[in-house]
Amino acid sequence: MQVRFSAKDIDNLFMECGRTIGTCVQVGPSETLIELLPHVGKGYLQRIKLRPGLEISIEHFEVLEPFMAEISNHFNREVIEFKSSLSGYAKGDFSDFEDTYHLAPRQSRISFAANCGEWIECQPHEPIIHVEVNVEPSILNNLIGGRADQVSGDLRTVLAGRATAPLSLTQTMSQATFQAAEQILNCPYQGLTRQLFLESRALELIALQLPLGLTEKEIHSSHYILKKDEVDRIHYAKKILLNNLENPPSLLELAQRVGLNDYKLKRGFRQVFGTTAFGCLYQHRMERAKILLQSNYSTVTEVAQAVGYASTTSFSAAFKKKFGMSPRNYKLRS
């Protein structure tokens, strides 16, 4: 499915999304939810305004077929975006930016592009969970108390209002960043407490992702530069791994199947996806387990077997470590 949006700002874009790919629901005076139409997929897009110049966007969905969204060139996005990817793989490009960006699970991305189009692509049957904090440069300047000299050169240029090209910086996500994003997704509060809790987590995500004195070139200078063919092989390795949840191949077998040595596969997997091969397998198993537990016909034992655990006890321990509750309790709550 391919859609094109002609919106000029984020307010119009959200309205267009509501008309094109979902149903728009006004949850409150500062919160809007778009539920995807059944023929598009399942899940939602959520926008939460915290204060003028600071808001949160949440993408939590799964599409039924290859999906590409294009935003036209006259889109005005005078915000710095701090995006955290908890699940799913997406790629995209600013219309005036030379390199396509890739965003994988356990990666975060800082971007800025005023009056610049963009296209975004994601694959079917792969849960996308992204938490994004959008902040206007003037607000971020106020938050850091005028200490822009301590941030990276590229971001410093944005804060000074001198940016002539888009900013796009992707990093491996820290555990603290992952936890802060998860807390936004699972916020248990309502009313004013919810507002203050979400704002505190949004500021925490900005603080944890803020590049201090590093350019993108400096951040990636210690990385081995993967060739396009090697990146393709690593993506193929991930596909093999996730298609064999019940009986995954060993790392050596996986490397042999995609034509890489095991060292390059390990290093490349962490560079492309921000985690190890079996860290990725674990994440996918747990997300798949959540979906199965929400159904009315799968017992905990059946779910454990479906995602590759021979022992229900081991599965329950892994699930509780990931989500903070047992699979049985999660199923009762769903």
C-alpha positions in Angstrom: 0.0 0.0 0.0 1.3 3.4 -0.9 -0.1 6.7 0.4 0.9 10.3 -0.2 0.2 13.1 2.2 -0.1 16.8 1.2 -0.2 18.2 4.7 1.8 21.3 5.5 2.3 20.7 9.2 1.9 18.0 11.9 -1.7 19.0 12.7 -2.8 18.6 9.1 -0.8 15.4 8.8 -2.6 13.8 11.7 -5.9 14.8 10.3 -5.0 13.3 6.9 -3.8 10.1 8.5 -7.2 9.8 10.2 -9.0 10.2 6.9 -6.7 8.0 4.8 -5.5 5.0 6.9 -7.5 5.1 10.1 -10.2 6.5 12.3 -9.4 9.5 14.4 -10.5 9.7 18.0 -10.1 12.7 20.2 -9.1 11.2 23.6 -8.8 14.5 25.4 -8.1 18.2 24.8 -4.4 17.4 24.2 -4.4 13.8 23.1 -5.5 12.3 19.7 -5.6 8.6 18.6 -5.8 7.1 15.1 -6.9 3.5 14.9 -5.8 1.8 11.7 -8.5 0.7 9.3 -8.9 -3.2 9.1 -7.7 -3.3 5.5 -4.6 -1.4 6.4 -3.6 -3.3 9.5 -4.1 -3.2 13.2 -2.8 -0.8 15.9 -2.7 2.9 16.4 -0.9 6.2 16.0 -1.1 8.5 19.1 -0.2 12.1 19.6 0.1 13.7 23.1 0.7 17.5 23.5 2.5 18.1 26.7 3.2 21.8 26.5 3.6 24.3 23.7 6.6 23.1 21.6 6.9 19.7 23.3 4.8 16.6 22.5 5.0 12.8 22.2 4.0 10.6 19.2 3.6 6.9 19.5 3.4 4.4 16.6 2.1 1.0 17.6 0.9 -0.9 14.6 1.3 -3.8 12.2 0.4 -3.5 8.5 -1.0 -6.3 6.3 1.1 -5.5 3.2 4.2 -3.5 2.3 3.5 0.1 3.3 5.0 3.3 2.1 4.0 6.8 3.1 5.3 9.9 1.3 5.0 13.4 2.7 5.3 16.2 0.2 8.1 18.7 0.0 6.2 21.7 1.5 5.8 20.0 4.9 7.0 22.3 7.7 8.5 20.4 10.6 10.2 23.0 12.9 10.8 20.4 15.6 13.7 18.1 16.6 12.6 14.5 16.6 14.0 12.1 19.2 12.7 8.6 18.1 13.1 5.4 20.0 12.5 2.1 18.2 11.3 -0.7 20.5 10.1 -3.1 17.8 10.0 -3.3 14.0 12.2 -2.3 11.1 11.6 0.9 9.1 13.5 2.9 6.5 13.0 6.3 5.0 14.7 9.3 3.5 14.4 13.1 3.6 13.8 14.4 0.0 16.9 16.7 0.4 19.1 14.1 2.2 21.5 11.9 0.3 21.5 8.8 2.5 18.5 6.5 3.2 18.2 6.0 7.0 17.4 2.6 8.5 15.8 2.3 11.9 15.9 -1.1 13.7 14.8 -2.3 17.1 16.9 -1.0 20.0 18.0 2.0 17.9 17.2 5.7 18.5 17.3 8.5 16.0 17.6 12.3 16.2 16.4 14.2 13.2 15.6 17.7 12.0 14.5 19.0 8.6 12.5 22.2 8.1 10.3 22.4 4.9 11.4 19.0 3.7 9.6 16.0 2.3 10.1 12.4 3.5 9.2 8.9 2.7 8.8 6.1 5.2 8.5 2.4 4.5 7.8 -0.6 6.7 7.1 -4.3 6.0 4.0 -6.4 6.6 3.4 -8.6 9.7 6.1 -6.9 11.7 5.0 -5.0 14.8 6.2 -1.4 14.7 6.6 0.2 18.2 8.2 3.7 18.1 8.1 6.4 20.7 9.0 9.8 19.5 9.5 13.1 21.4 9.2 16.2 19.3 10.6 19.5 20.7 11.0 22.9 19.1 14.6 24.2 18.9 13.7 27.2 21.1 12.3 25.0 23.8 15.3 22.7 23.7 17.6 25.7 24.0 15.7 26.8 27.1 15.9 23.2 28.5 19.7 23.1 28.2 20.0 26.6 29.7 22.0 28.1 26.8 24.7 25.5 26.9 24.5 24.6 23.2 28.3 24.6 23.1 28.2 21.2 24.8 26.1 19.4 22.2 27.4 18.1 18.8 28.2 20.4 16.0 25.3 19.3 13.8 22.7 19.8 16.5 24.4 23.0 17.6 23.8 24.4 14.1 20.1 23.5 14.4 19.8 25.2 17.8 21.4 28.3 16.4 19.0 28.5 13.5 21.7 28.0 10.9 20.9 24.5 9.6 20.8 24.3 5.8 20.6 20.5 5.5 18.6 17.9 7.4 20.0 16.3 10.5 19.8 12.5 10.8 21.7 10.7 13.6 21.0 7.1 14.4 22.5 5.4 17.5 22.3 2.2 19.4 19.7 2.6 22.2 20.8 2.3 25.8 18.9 0.2 28.3 17.9 3.4 30.1 16.4 4.8 26.9 14.5 1.6 26.2 13.0 1.6 29.7 12.0 5.3 29.5 10.2 4.6 26.2 8.5 1.6 27.6 7.3 3.6 30.6 5.6 6.0 28.2 3.9 3.2 26.5 2.7 1.6 29.7 1.9 4.8 31.7 -0.5 3.7 34.5 -1.7 7.1 35.5 -4.5 9.4 34.6 -5.2 13.2 34.6 -2.5 15.6 35.9 -0.3 12.8 37.2 -0.3 11.2 33.7 0.6 14.6 32.2 3.5 15.2 34.5 4.7 11.6 34.3 4.8 11.6 30.5 6.6 15.0 30.4 9.2 13.7 32.8 9.8 10.6 30.6 9.9 12.8 27.5 12.6 15.0 29.0 14.5 11.9 30.1 14.5 10.5 26.5 15.8 13.9 25.3 18.6 13.9 27.9 19.6 10.3 27.2 19.8 10.7 23.5 21.3 14.2 23.3 24.6 13.9 21.4 27.2 15.8 23.5 30.1 17.1 21.5 29.9 14.3 18.9 29.1 14.5 15.2 27.6 11.5 13.4 30.9 10.8 11.7 32.6 10.7 15.1 30.0 8.4 16.6 30.4 5.9 13.7 34.2 6.3 13.2 34.9 3.1 15.2 32.4 1.1 13.2 33.3 -1.3 10.4 31.6 0.0 7.3 29.4 -2.7 6.0 29.0 -3.2 2.2 25.5 -3.1 0.8 25.7 -6.8 0.0 26.7 -7.6 3.6 23.8 -5.5 5.0 21.4 -7.5 2.7 22.9 -10.7 4.0 22.4 -9.6 7.6 18.8 -8.7 6.9 18.4 -12.2 5.3 19.9 -13.7 8.5 17.3 -11.9 10.6 14.5 -13.2 8.4 15.8 -16.8 8.7 16.0 -16.4 12.4 12.5 -15.0 12.9 11.0 -17.6 10.6 12.4 -20.4 12.7 11.2 -19.4 16.2 10.6 -23.0 17.3 14.0 -24.4 16.1 16.4 -21.5 15.4 19.8 -22.3 13.8 23.0 -21.7 15.7 25.0 -18.6 15.0 27.5 -20.6 13.0 24.8 -22.3 11.0 23.1 -18.9 10.4 26.4 -17.4 9.2 27.0 -20.3 6.8 23.5 -20.0 5.3 23.9 -16.3 4.5 27.6 -16.5 3.4 29.3 -14.6 6.2 31.7 -15.6 8.9 30.3 -15.7 12.4 32.4 -12.7 13.6 31.2 -10.5 10.8 27.6 -11.6 11.4 27.8 -10.9 15.1 29.4 -7.5 14.6 27.1 -6.6 11.6 24.0 -7.7 13.5 24.7 -5.4 16.4 25.6 -2.5 14.0 22.5 -2.9 11.8 19.9 -3.8 14.5 21.5 -2.5 17.7 21.4 -5.9 19.4 22.8 -9.4 19.0 21.2 -12.1 16.7 19.7 -13.9 19.6 18.8 -10.7 21.4 16.7 -9.9 18.3 15.2 -13.5 18.5 14.3 -12.9 22.1 12.6 -9.6 21.4 10.6 -11.1 18.5 9.6 -14.2 20.6 8.3 -12.0 23.4 6.3 -9.7 21.1 4.9 -12.7 19.3 4.0 -14.2 22.7 2.1 -11.1 23.6 0.0 -11.3 20.5 -0.8 -15.0 21.1 -1.7 -14.5 24.7 -4.2 -11.8 23.7 -6.1 -14.5 21.7 -8.8 -16.6 23.3 -7.6 -20.0 22.2 -3.9 -20.2 23.2 -2.9 -21.5 26.7 0.5 -20.4 28.2 1.9 -23.8 27.3 0.8 -23.5 23.7 2.2 -20.0 23.4 5.6 -21.2 24.9 5.8 -23.9 22.3 4.8 -21.6 19.5 7.6 -19.2 20.2 10.3 -21.9 20.7 10.4 -22.7 24.4 10.4 -26.4 25.4 9.9 -25.4 29.0 6.9 -23.4 30.2 8.9 -22.4 33.2 11.7 -20.9 31.1 9.2 -19.1 28.9 7.4 -17.6 31.9 10.7 -16.4 33.4 11.7 -14.8 30.1 8.3 -13.2 29.7 8.3 -11.8 33.2 11.8 -10.4 32.8 10.7 -8.6 29.6 7.3 -7.3 30.7 7.3 -7.3 34.5 4.4 -9.8 34.8 3.9 -13.5 34.2 2.3 -14.6 30.9 -0.7 -16.0 32.9 -1.4 -12.7 34.5 -0.9 -10.9 31.2 -3.4 -13.2 29.5 -6.0 -12.6 32.3 -5.5 -8.9 31.9 -5.9 -8.9 28.1 
